[in-house]
Amino acid sequence: MKSRELAKHRALLGFTPQPAVRWLSPMSLARTALKVMAATVFADFGDKRELEGSFPDDPLRLDKLPVPGQPAQPPVTSRAIPPPGMGAGTPTEGPRSTPGELWLDFTADLGDGFDATYTVASLLAQESLRVDGHELPRGRVLVLGGDEVYPVASPSAYENRMVGPYRTAFPASRSPAGTPNGGNPTPGESAQIPVMLALPGNHDWYDGLTSFIRTFTRQRNIGAWRTIQSRSYFAVRLTGEGPGPGRKGTPGWWLLGLDSQLGQYIDEPQLDYFYRNVTLQLQPGDAIILCVAAPVWVDADADRTGEKPNEFRQADFFEQDYLRRRFNPETGLFEPTGASVRLWLTGDLHHYSRYEETNPEPNTPNTGAAMTQMITCGLGGAYLSDAHWLPKELLLPAPAGAGETSGARPRMDTDTGAGTDSDTGTDAPLAGRRFTRAPTIYPDHSESHLLGPRLANPFSPSWLPVRNPGFGVSMGAVHVVAALTAWTVFSAFQGESFVDALRGASTGNLPLTITVLVLAMPVLLLVVSVLARALGIATAGIVVFARGTLYQLSALAVSAAVVILIPWPRHWPDILVVLVALALVHGGGWVLGSEAFALFILATPSGEVDSWKMSGQSIEDHKGFLRIHLGTDGNLTVYPLVVDTICRDWRLAGNDDGARLVPESGLPAVRLLEEPITIARKGTTP
């Protein structure tokens, strides 16, 4: 059965499978625009993260999970009461972890069309995957790296696009351990229960984070996966052991998820949460996996120049002042923690790319395992994005010293490696952190170049009006309104009726009329484009709007020329002439207007409009995720896994929960995108 047929079985499944979002269809555009405007208001005046300060903030532990929450009941946690004499800012017994190896999975940008989302969910739910000679067990922890639902967050969208597919792919009956009668799991049972942690992306924020909080912070199960976080951000020690009263801890790995709320500031309750549960617990040799909602390092240069303020600076501030260093209120100085972020993970961009540090800190062995890695893997279910445009090299600020704040550090010049000293105002070479893009990207360089132009190819199934139902009809209607307006004004100046003016246009100097009509708009478009590039304002909003208008006027001029060229029979009633002319204009708008809009998108150099060339195609194939192994030797290994084609045919199979969907031809073949990436726990000098 196809996904549209599965909708008939929604009562049995418990959700309604959804098609992939058609991002440029009129309804999707209007709905998303309204939600974005509402989210902007929420970001400025109703930040839900401030309210999360009243939520439980107990340290998350994999060896002692909370009791599952129930609807309309508060989540039950095992809040630790500080011993007498210990203040709220003083660490109690640090979060422990189970010794030995540990497997994790990371996926992002997942809650889109059923076929892609369920294919990835089914692969994540497999007990083990054998890929290119590697046996890769299912992750004990599943991290959702943002944008768990598309196009906008709502209770029904979460249920139909994310929760339902994941619950069906890995039903509770398949859980390796259970908690009978809802009781508190024993440490042994806790060590077997798969855990799900989620980070909100921009689409999760489009309802002010309301649905995300209800879905992921109540300690309820999504199939066999247990949600354990109590806020929109999380921190959990994966290996090693934190310090406690009378004992010294052992270094290990941490997993942190940061909620940056649409690229805004990091709220005070969140900073307080991380300070008490992480910063005070960090010790020399600790390594950190930091999950963020977007690859802010890619736009670090735009952040430096003020084009995209705050996005990279906020992540950099958090890394420097809460992870690499901690503030000592007694001395008023920052002290090094001896910990470092070894792996950055994110989604948001729906492709795979990896940046590797090329100049680690002094006294660090110059080996691949010593390099910090920044990985983007947004292949969990949403449309595929291109990747060939990514910068080959990044230059990020060097770690802050003990006597300076991260915000006061000099900004790097990514071209020269120089910067301006904030104290002296002089330019000097600075020791920044240099990252180089790995050769492997997905889609690869050649395919990535070819994907965008398919939007303007009328013979491709990804052609704009074909892939986005309703777009051509709406564009045709816009052309009809524009033609009626222009022709009404023209006929009024002529002092003739609409039809007489139309007949008169075809009897004048026809070659000159057609030439001026067809060529005037393209020539004006060319002039505007050249001037805008010469003046450096090609990406300014008013220029982009003007270019888009001229593209449509050029298409409308062609339709008008066709209407003028027709020798309208004198015996036709006026109403028939008008209807046929408007039908031709509408058809021209459907075909030529859509093509003009696609060409306008492809010709826009950057910005939001440029991103439409991929979102407008809604490419469902080419999906993947990361499987991560923490070994007993302290090293971490990342396995980037992809499937080139998703499943599109399903059948119902019964199980203890009622129904489950399985692919007719089996799950697609999984392959390694590149050789596994090994990262040593201690890659920098404390």
Protein Blocks (a to p, Z undefined) as FASTA:
>chain_A
ZZklmmmmmmmnopacdddddfkbmklmmmmmmmmmmmmmmmmmmcfklmmmmpccbdcd
fklccddddehiacddddddddehiafklccddddddedjddddddehkllcfklmmmmm
mmmmpmbdceehiacdddfbdcdebjjbcfbdcfklmmmmmmmmmmmmmgfklpcbdceh
hiacdfklmmmmccddddddfklmmnoommmmmmmmnopaehjbccfbfbfbdcddfbdc
dddehiacddddddddddeegoiacdfklmmmmmmmmmmmpcehiacddddfbdfklmmm
mmmnomaghklmmmmmmmmmmmmpccdfknopacdehiacfbdcdehiacddddddfbdc
ehiacbfklpccdddddfkopacddfklpcfbdcddddddfkbcfklpccddfknopacd
fklopacddddddddddfbdcddfklmmmmmmmmmmmkbckbfklmmghklmmmmmmmmm
mmmmmmmmmmmmnopafklmmmmmmmmcfklmmmmmmmmmmmmmmmmmmmmmmnopmmgm
klmmmmmmmmmmmmmmmmmmmmmmpccdfklcfklmmmmmmmmmmmmmmmmmmmmmmmmm
mmpmgdjklmmmmmmnopaghiadddddddfkopacddddddfbdcfbdcddddfkopac
ddfkopaddddfbdcddddfblccZZ
